Amino acid sequence: MSSAETVLVTGASSGIGLELAKCFAADGSRLVLIARNETALEQLSAELRQKYKIETIVLPSDLSLPEAPKQIFQKLAAQKVTVNVLVNNAGFGLHGEFLDLPLQRQLEIIKVNVTALIELTGLFLPAMIQRRGGGILNVGSVAGFVPGPRMAIYYASKAFVQSFSEALSEELDGTGVSVTSLCPGPTESNFGAIARGDKVRVGQAKKMPTDVVARYGHFAFRHKKVVAVPGLQNRLLVFLTRLLPRSTVRKTVKSYNKIKD
């Protein structure tokens, strides 16, 4: 393997993860691409190798499975691949009230959005600290700043990611390892289709292009920014949540997440 920086991206087959992979490929980084969809990963891998003349490693994996993070770590260790940057992008949500959604599926949200993120961080971080260099880019959400009636587990999972990212960043101060939490708002991706199926939400905010969100997050990571909220509308939203009463915030989000009849 070459001495190029190696960047591991979870959820790389589509959406923000795919666009982040392109951003790091443009830097000349070697990429480890992880997602469930092997065909999509292979297509992306071929595209990036041809366009940017970089090395890629494709590792299909379902992060809802408990053994997945350790298997990824062990496979890369066996290949003597050093991961310099960990991009925890994989995640999903479900739209609906807590008791109306399958409990097992909601637990899978926690496994992917929280547990896998924590385990991958715990596995790859020690070597970064030892080398006194590297970084972690966690893809959170503006949802992490507010409670989310009708998407309670997803919002709660992103609140965990936000709190963890900020705390870890402070703990790593002086180690040479940075942590960035990218917090997009509504984005032009397949997230909504997975979360809501063919249902339409009452609240329809303007969506940011996925590539714009990814470039913002990549820039913030490279400049070691801890909290990165792309878009003026999203930054205003986060600011307002600090000023409004919590009861108002809860009711506003509940109304926003209502499904049209």
N, C-alpha and C positions, 0 to 999 in steps of 0.2 A: 504493500500500500504506500501511497505517496505521503508526504508530510503536510498536506493541506489540512486546514481546519475541517473537522468532521461535525456535521450538524444532524441530529436525529429529530425528525418531525413526525409526530403522531397525527393521525387523521389527515394524512397527506393526499388522499385520493380525490378530494374535492374541496370547494369552498375556500375558507381562509387558509387552511393548511396547505392546500395546493399552491396558492399564491405566495405564501411564505416560503415554500420550497423553491419557487422561482426566484425570489429575492435573494436567498442565500446562494443559490446556484450562480446568480449573476456576480456574486462576490468571488466565485471560484472555489467555493467550499465543496467538499465531498459530502454527499447526502445519504442518510439512512432513512428510507421511506417506509412508514408503517401505517397500515390501515387493514380493514377486512377484505376490501375489494382488490384481489391480486391483479386482475386484468387492468383495472384503472391505474394501479401502481406501476405496472410494467409499461403502460403507454406513457405515463409521465416520465418514468425513468429514461425511456428511449429518447423522448423529446428533449430532456435536460442534457443528456449526454451529447446529443447531436448539436444542440444550440450553444451550449456553454463549455463543451469539451471537458466535462468533469467526470469523476467516478461516482457511481451510485450503488447502493445496496438496497434491495427490496426484501422486506420482511413482513409478509402478510400475518396479521395477528388480530385477534378479537380481545380488546382490553376489558371486556366485561367478564372474561374468564380469570379466575384468581391466579392461575399459574402464568399468565401471559407476560407480565413485566419481568419476572425472573428469567423466563425463557429468552426474552429479547436480550437481556443483559448477558446471559450465559453464551448465547450464540455469537454475540459480538466479541466477548472475551475470548472465545475459542478461535476467532479469526484475528485476534490481536488488534481489534479496532478500538481506538481511543476516541471517545465522544467528548468533544470540546464544548458543544452547545446542545442543550436539551430544549426542544420546543414542545411543550405539552399543549397540544391543540385539540386532540380528540375530545369530543363531548357531544351530548345530545339532550333534548328536553321533550317533555310531553305536555300537551295542553289539555286542561281539564281539572276538575276539583279532585282533591286528594283521594276521597273515598270512591270516586267514579273511575279511577284509573287502576289497572292491574298492579297490585303491590309488588310482584316480582319484577315487573318492568321498571317500576320506580326505583327499586333497589339497584337495578342495573345502571340507572343514571348515576347513582352514588358511586358505584364501582368504577365506571368509566371517568366521570368528571372529577372525582375526588380520590378514591383509593388508588387507582392506577397512577394518577399524577403524583401522589405522595410516594408510592413505592419506586417509581422510576427516578424521582428526585433523590430518594434515599440511596438508591443503588449507584447512580452516576455521580452524585455530588462529591463524595469523599475524594475521588481521584482528581477532580477539578481543584479542590482545595489544596491537595498535595502538590499539584503543578502550579498553584497560585495563578490560575487563569481559567477563563471559561465563563459560561453564563447559562441562565435558565430563562426562557421566555414562556410564561404561562398565559394562555388565552382565556381570559375571564369574560366579563360582560358588564355593561351598565346595570344589568339585573342584579349584580352582586352588591349594589349599594342600597337596594330596597327590598322589602318583603314582597312576595309575588303571588297573591291570591289567584287561583286558577292555573298556576304553574309553580306551586309551592316548592316542590323538590328541586326543580331546575334553578330557581332563584336562590334557594338556600345553598345549593352546591356551588354556585358562583360566588356567593358571599364567603364561603369557606376558602375558595381559591384566592379571593382578594385579600382576606385577612392573613392567610398563610404566606402569600407572596410578599406582602409588606413586612411581616414579622421576620421572615427568612432573610429578606434583603438587609434588614438592620443587623441581624445576627452575623451576616457574612461581611459586614463592613470591615475593610482592611485586609481581606483575604485574597483579593484579586478576582473574586467571582461575583458577578452581578445577577440581579433578579429583576425582571420586568414583568408587570402584569398589563397585558393589552386588554382594554375594556371596550369593545365595540358595542354600538347599539344595533338597531335593525340593519341587516346587511343582505345584499342580493346573493343569497346562497340557498341551498336546499334545506336549511334548518327548519323553516316554517312548514315545508311539506312533510317532514318527518314528525314534527311536533303536533301538527293539526290535521294532517291528511287533507281531505277536500273541504274542511271547514274554514270559514273566514272569520277573522277576529274583527270586532267592532273598531278598536283602535288601529289606525293605519298610519304609522309614521313614515316619513320619507326614508328610503333605504339607501345606504352608502354602497358604492361598488366594492366588490370583494377585494379587487387588486389595490384599491386606494387604502382600504383598511390595513391590508397586509404591509404595504409600503410604509405606512405610518408606524406600525408596530415594529417593523424591521429597523427603521431609523431610530425609534425610541430605544430599542435594545442596544443598537450600536453606540448610542450616546449615553447608555447606562441610566436611562430614566426609569424610575421605579413604577410609577403609575402612568399609563398612556391611554387617554380617552380620545379617540379620533372623532373629529367633527364638532363644530361649534354647538350644534343642537344638543349633542350628547353631553358636552361639558357643562352646558347650561342646566341640563336636567340633573346632573350629579350635584351641581352647586345648589339648586333649589331644594333637593332632598335634605340638605343640611339646615335649611331655614324653615321649612314647613313642619307643622305638627305631624307626628308619626301616624296619627289616625287619618289625617288628610292624605298622606302618602299611600297608606294601605288602600283606602277607598278609591283613590285615583287609579292605582295599578289594577285593582279589581275591575273597574269599569273598562280600562284599556284592554284587559284580557278577556272581555266578554265575547262569546261567539254570537254571530248574527243568526237570527231565527230564519 
